[in-house]
Amino acid sequence: MEKFEYKTLVIDTEGFFGGKVDTGELEDRINMFGDAGWEMIGTTTTNQSYGASKSIVIFFKRRKNSDI
């Protein structure tokens, strides 16, 4: 039976009201996880106020190595 492990990455947004994201930094962080074997499986944002996002939450998974 396949087994997986999961990791969560939280990126806080910037700006007075939030919602501003440095896309270059975001891509660098996602690619770093990809290079380590993690596959991005989903994203969501957290609300701050008036529809602005406080942070981006990114979910990753990768297959666990079998010890057998």
C-alpha positions in Angstrom: 0.0 0.0 0.0 1.3 3.4 -0.9 2.0 5.9 1.9 2.3 9.6 1.6 3.6 12.4 3.8 2.3 16.0 3.7 3.7 19.4 4.2 2.0 22.9 4.6 3.7 26.1 3.5 2.2 29.5 4.7 3.2 32.6 2.8 2.1 35.9 4.5 0.9 38.7 2.2 2.2 42.2 2.4 0.8 45.7 2.2 -1.3 47.7 4.7 -4.5 45.7 3.8 -2.7 42.6 2.8 -3.2 40.8 -0.5 0.2 41.8 -2.1 2.4 38.8 -3.1 6.0 38.7 -4.3 5.4 36.2 -7.1 9.1 35.7 -7.7 9.6 34.7 -4.1 6.5 32.5 -4.2 7.7 30.7 -7.3 11.1 30.2 -5.7 9.6 28.6 -2.6 7.3 26.3 -4.6 10.2 25.2 -6.8 12.4 24.5 -3.8 9.7 22.1 -2.5 9.4 20.6 -6.0 13.1 20.0 -6.2 12.9 18.1 -2.9 10.2 15.8 -4.3 7.1 17.5 -3.0 4.1 17.8 -5.3 1.7 20.8 -4.8 -1.8 19.4 -4.3 -3.8 22.5 -3.3 -3.9 26.1 -2.2 -6.2 28.3 -0.2 -6.1 31.8 1.3 -7.0 33.2 4.7 -9.3 36.2 4.8 -8.2 39.4 6.6 -11.0 41.9 5.9 -12.9 43.2 3.0 -11.9 40.3 0.8 -8.1 40.8 1.3 -6.0 37.8 1.9 -3.8 37.6 5.0 -1.8 34.6 3.8 -1.6 31.9 1.2 -1.6 28.3 2.4 0.0 25.7 0.0 -0.3 22.0 0.5 2.3 19.4 -0.7 2.6 15.7 -0.7 5.2 13.1 -1.6 5.4 9.4 -1.5 7.1 7.9 1.6 10.1 5.7 1.1 9.3 2.1 1.9 11.4 0.6 4.7 10.7 -2.9 3.5 
